[in-house]
Amino acid sequence: MIELGEYNILKIARDTSVGLFLTDGENDVLLPNKYVPKKFDIGDEMKVFVYLDHEERITATTLNPYIKRNEFAYLKVNGYQSLHFKELQNIKGPKQFPEKAFIITFDDVYVSQLELAYPLLKKYGLKACFYAPLKYLNQTDIWNTNKEPIMSVAQLQSLDPDVVELGLHSFAHNNYSQMSAEEIQADFDLSKDYILKNKLDIHNTLAYPYGKYPRKGEAKTRFFNLLHQNKIAYGLRIGNRVNAFPFKNNYEIQRLDIKGEDSLTTFKRKIKYGKLWF
């Protein structure tokens, strides 16, 4: 039985003009041409993720789903409440903070996040924050594989703002810890111009590319001053720790690194124990 929202090991049944049809022996699913490997033979096994596309068709992909259906379902049925960062600005103290609250974040606004994560967010009534490297919209991830497509402005604008809050992932996806204050300010200026020109609704939360930023001394002070001057409300690193609210420092908010290959058991332990499980 093909499991929706999960990885499946399937065999290549036939090659068609639209892609490969994979089978579990009883049911078939399409692997579109853009995910078909260069070399394959009928009967080969493939590990693919199976999901419902934007037209509610069962589809397979070789892309990393980042988070799977059972993980979203676990959050929903166990009383976790998803938030956007803009909602935090109306919470005055820990007593007003919802119990079991969390924020789901996705960096780089890959098309795969639109295809895989966004339908699941809507299905389970969850919210998330997507962080965009503005220079590379409608291009590919040049800083990584240079193969995975990035969403376009139109695709970002199509996202329901009640589901997805857009945030900033810098303009050019450069490492802030290797940039001068002048270079960082220039990146902010390019971001502001791009946002205004393209009429994007971007919240003033910044996810640091690579999770990197100046960590010590005067460089760190200058960087945080720049964030304040550019009206950045929150800065996100990695860190793999569960945060307490109010945050100790709004510019050093830590995030848990959840991977698509994590089992549900690993996922549950990560959100409970944070760094102790990494």
Secondary structure, 3 states (H helix, E strand, C coil): CCCCCEEEEEEEEEEECCEEEEECCCCEEEEEHHHCCCCCCCCCEEEEEEEECCCCCEEEECCCCCCCHHHHHHHHHCCCEECCHHHHCCCCCHHHCCCCEECCEEECCEHHHHHHHHHHHHHHCCCEEEEECHHHCCCECCCCCCCCEECCHHHHHHCCCCCEEEEECCCCCCCHHHCCHHHHHHHHHHHHHHHHHHCCCEEEEEECHHHCCCCCHHHHHHHHHHHHHCCCCEEEEEECCCCCCCCCCCCCEEECCCCCCCCHHHHHHHHHHHHHHC
